[in-house]
Amino acid sequence: MNHNASLSAPPRRTRRILFLGLAILGLTSAVFVVRRPLMMSAPMCMAGRWHGCFDTFNGVVLITLVALPLAALVVWALARRRLGAGVSSAWRMSLAEVGMVHGTVPFLWMTMMPGAGAGVAPRRVSLVPLRDLLTMGSGGIVGNLLVFAALGFFAPMRFAALASAPRILALGAGCSVLVETAQYVLWLDRVSSVDDVLVNAAGAVLAALASRRWWRTVAQAPSDRPRPAPAPAG
């Protein structure tokens, strides 16, 4: 058994390295594609100015990318603390918690940005399914798919109660309904649309399915409690 385990270890390590390499390559490619819009917001963000940085999509994306090293440091600190307490799956749990926050908060910030007619233009509500998809465009659809993608990807890895596609669908839909309701109540000059809820929930489910292979560890270590020490023999 030990011999078989030693043989299976290198392929697992190779898959992890390959997955990490692909993730870094994808992130680098995305930054290269959007480098010009991001650089337009860089002077405002470096100066700490609200206008031109925190109230623009480009500025929020730039701040999110710049904060990645800090997020990685938080993951490391949480994992080290849990490893010291003997918690199983410490790295996975820490990555899931930080990933949910770091990957969701920026998109929520962007969805709650007020439009040009905030507080003045009439509130708009669209309750007819699939009617607004034609006007969203590919960019709008992709953006809506990403709003709760990080939540759908990491939540089942962290919480055993959410390790189910229907539950992630309900979670994504519920969070999206709250966002659309807040946009309407705060009068942000945005359309509160049922299509946004559908696309946001679909993005959460698709991301959850992408992380499904790691859900099984949640059942083995569903809590944050340390493993009990083995009883002495005799």
C-alpha positions in Angstrom: 0.0 0.0 0.0 2.8 2.4 0.8 4.4 1.6 -2.5 1.2 2.4 -4.4 0.7 5.6 -2.5 4.2 6.7 -3.4 3.5 6.0 -7.0 0.3 8.1 -7.0 1.9 11.1 -5.2 3.9 12.4 -8.2 0.9 12.5 -10.6 -1.2 14.3 -8.0 1.7 16.8 -7.5 2.0 17.2 -11.2 -1.7 17.9 -11.6 -1.6 20.6 -8.9 1.4 22.2 -10.5 -0.3 22.1 -13.9 -3.5 23.6 -12.5 -1.5 26.4 -10.8 0.4 27.1 -13.9 -2.8 27.3 -16.0 -4.3 29.6 -13.4 -1.3 31.9 -13.5 -1.2 31.8 -17.3 -4.9 32.7 -17.5 -4.6 35.6 -15.1 -1.5 36.9 -16.9 -3.4 36.7 -20.3 -6.4 38.5 -18.8 -4.2 41.3 -17.5 -2.4 41.6 -20.8 -5.7 42.0 -22.6 -7.0 44.7 -20.3 -3.7 46.4 -19.6 -4.5 49.6 -21.4 -7.8 50.3 -19.6 -6.2 49.4 -16.3 -3.3 51.8 -16.9 -5.8 54.6 -17.5 -7.0 54.2 -13.9 -3.5 53.6 -12.4 -2.6 57.3 -11.8 -5.9 58.0 -10.0 -5.6 54.8 -7.9 -1.9 55.5 -7.0 -2.9 59.0 -5.9 -5.7 57.6 -3.7 -8.4 59.5 -5.6 -12.0 58.3 -5.4 -13.1 59.8 -8.7 -11.5 57.9 -11.6 -10.5 54.9 -9.4 -13.0 53.5 -7.0 -16.0 54.7 -9.0 -14.9 53.0 -12.3 -14.8 49.4 -13.4 -11.2 49.7 -14.5 -10.1 51.1 -11.2 -11.9 48.4 -9.2 -10.3 45.6 -11.3 -6.9 47.2 -10.9 -7.2 47.4 -7.1 -8.4 43.8 -7.1 -5.3 42.6 -9.0 -3.0 44.7 -6.8 -4.5 43.2 -3.7 -3.8 39.6 -4.8 -0.5 39.4 -2.9 -2.3 40.6 0.3 -5.0 38.0 -0.2 -2.3 35.3 -0.7 -0.7 36.5 2.6 -4.0 36.2 4.4 -4.5 32.6 3.1 -1.0 31.7 4.3 -1.6 33.2 7.8 -4.9 31.4 8.2 -3.5 28.1 7.0 -0.5 28.3 9.3 -2.8 29.0 12.3 -5.0 26.1 11.4 -2.1 23.8 10.8 -0.8 24.7 14.2 -4.1 23.7 15.7 -4.1 20.4 13.8 -7.0 21.3 11.5 -7.4 19.0 8.5 -7.6 20.6 5.1 -6.2 23.9 6.5 -4.9 25.2 3.2 -8.1 24.3 1.3 -10.4 25.9 3.9 -8.3 29.1 4.1 -8.1 29.4 0.3 -11.9 29.0 0.1 -12.7 31.6 2.6 -10.3 34.3 1.2 -11.3 33.3 -2.4 -15.0 33.8 -1.7 -14.4 37.3 -0.3 -11.7 38.5 -2.7 -13.5 37.2 -5.8 -17.0 38.4 -4.9 -16.7 41.8 -3.2 -15.2 43.6 -6.2 -18.1 42.5 -8.5 -20.6 43.5 -5.9 -18.9 46.9 -5.7 -19.2 47.3 -9.4 -22.9 46.2 -9.5 -23.7 48.8 -6.9 -22.0 51.7 -8.6 -24.6 54.4 -9.3 -25.4 55.4 -12.9 -25.5 58.9 -14.3 -29.1 59.4 -13.4 -29.0 58.0 -9.8 -31.7 59.6 -7.7 -33.2 61.4 -10.7 -34.1 58.9 -13.4 -37.2 56.7 -12.9 -36.6 53.4 -11.2 -36.7 50.5 -13.8 -37.8 47.0 -13.2 -37.8 44.1 -15.8 -39.7 41.0 -14.7 -40.0 39.3 -18.1 -37.5 36.4 -18.3 -35.0 36.4 -21.2 -36.1 39.8 -22.5 -33.0 41.7 -21.4 -30.5 39.0 -22.6 -30.7 40.5 -26.1 -29.6 43.9 -24.9 -26.9 42.7 -22.5 -24.3 41.9 -25.1 -21.5 39.3 -24.7 -19.7 41.6 -22.2 -22.7 42.1 -20.0 -23.5 38.3 -20.0 -19.9 37.4 -19.1 -19.8 40.1 -16.4 -23.1 38.8 -14.8 -21.8 35.2 -14.9 -18.7 36.3 -12.9 -20.6 38.2 -10.2 -21.1 35.2 -7.9 -18.7 32.8 -9.7 -16.1 32.9 -6.9 -18.9 32.3 -4.3 -20.1 29.3 -6.2 -16.6 27.9 -6.7 -15.3 28.2 -3.2 -18.5 27.9 -1.0 -19.0 24.1 -1.5 -15.4 23.6 -0.7 -15.7 25.4 2.7 -19.3 24.5 3.8 -20.6 21.0 3.6 -24.2 22.2 3.7 -23.6 24.0 0.3 -21.9 21.0 -1.4 -24.8 20.6 -3.9 -25.6 22.2 -7.2 -29.2 23.0 -6.4 -28.2 24.7 -3.1 -25.6 26.8 -4.9 -28.2 27.7 -7.5 -30.5 28.9 -4.6 -27.6 30.7 -3.0 -26.7 32.6 -6.2 -30.3 33.4 -7.0 -30.9 34.6 -3.4 -27.9 36.8 -3.3 -28.7 38.2 -6.8 -32.3 39.1 -5.7 -30.8 41.0 -2.7 -28.5 42.9 -5.1 -31.3 43.8 -7.5 -33.5 44.9 -4.6 -30.8 47.1 -3.2 -30.3 48.7 -6.6 -34.0 49.5 -6.8 -34.2 50.8 -3.2 -31.1 52.9 -3.4 -32.2 54.4 -6.7 -28.9 53.7 -8.5 -30.2 54.3 -12.0 -29.9 50.6 -12.8 -32.4 48.1 -14.2 -33.5 45.5 -11.6 -33.9 42.6 -14.0 -34.9 39.0 -13.5 -32.5 38.1 -16.2 -29.6 39.4 -14.0 -30.8 37.0 -11.3 -30.9 34.1 -13.8 -27.4 34.8 -15.3 -25.8 35.4 -11.9 -27.2 32.2 -10.5 -26.1 30.3 -13.6 -22.6 31.6 -13.2 -22.5 30.5 -9.6 -23.6 26.9 -10.6 -21.1 26.7 -13.4 -18.3 27.7 -11.1 -19.5 25.2 -8.5 -19.5 22.4 -11.0 -15.9 23.4 -11.9 -14.8 22.8 -8.3 -16.9 19.7 -7.8 -13.9 17.3 -7.6 -12.8 19.1 -4.4 -16.2 18.9 -2.6 -15.4 15.4 -1.2 -12.9 16.8 1.2 -15.6 18.8 2.8 -17.4 15.7 4.0 -14.2 14.4 5.5 -13.5 17.7 7.4 -16.7 19.6 7.6 -15.7 21.7 10.6 -12.9 24.0 11.7 -12.2 22.0 14.8 -8.9 20.2 15.3 -8.6 16.5 14.9 -8.8 14.6 18.2 -5.5 13.1 19.4 -5.3 9.3 19.3 -6.0 7.5 22.6 -2.9 5.8 24.1 -2.7 2.1 23.7 -3.2 -0.1 26.7 
